[in-house]
Amino acid sequence: MAVFRVYVEKKAAFALKAEKLKKELGSFLELPQLEELRIINRYDVEGIDKELFKRAVDKIFSNAVTDDVYFEEPESYMVIRSEYLPGQFDQRAESCSECIQLISMKERPICRSATIYLLGGALTDSDREKIKNYIINPVESREAAYELPESLRNVFPEPEPVPIIEGFIGMDDSELGELLESMGFAMDLDDLRFSQNYFKSEQRDPTETELRVLDTYWSDHCRHSTFNTEITKISIDDEESSKAYERYLEIRRELGRENKPISL
């Protein structure tokens, strides 16, 4: 089915978020040349017909009192487009998708949202890069494309077969040591030897994934066991921290726990 797109922007009287961000950028990034900033929410939707899309524009994507609606991106601006990374939860798009399903009483459509920042003023490419780095958190977001996609459905490639550690159950200590180093495991040789004995009982070599999962949980176990390590000597130079530690010892005595070892 076709992919429909709509742009929704707060009317000037309600564009408080855009005005606040403009002041932040002018102050924190020292960009007094930033004369105008507009924020537009872009919505792409797939899985509905044109009539339902028009209803959704009026009833879901926008509010006639507070919003302006466009079907093309405004021109004559420097533009930054931001969207969530694949796999990140898009609350705005998810809510729109659920609402469309409610008014249609049909299958839930696919929605994607993006935020469009329109920048006005005598800005350079360097200024744009500074602004982009300020407003796009690479941990959760990325720059979005301008083009309307043919489909919003995610297409994932078939995963490659998981490699098997050939000959693992027959490795001697020297070979196990080389494997430890090459794969950067947190476990030590005894741990790996223990794992080897398990796979010997299974009469098969493990996959690389199996060993890495074992190593991950093994290292977690080691970190947790660290908390049981008894602390016998504590030296504190900072006066405030020293007072806090003395107060901690006092509370231990009040609770009758002075005979229990101090640990992390």
Secondary structure, 3 states (H helix, E strand, C coil): CCEEEEEEEECHHHCHHHHHHHHHHHHHCCCCCEEEEEEEEEEEEECCCHHHHHHHHHHHHCCCCCEEEECCCCCCCEEEEEEECCCCCCHHHHHHHHHHHHHHCCCCCEEEEEEEEEEEECCCHHHHHHHHHHHCCCCCEEECCCCCCCCCCCCCCCCCCCCECCCHHHCCHHHHHHHHHHHCCCCCHHHHHHHHHHHHHHCCCCEHHHHHHHHHHHHHHHHHHHCCCECCCCCCCCHHHHHHHHHHHHHHHHCCCCCCCCEC
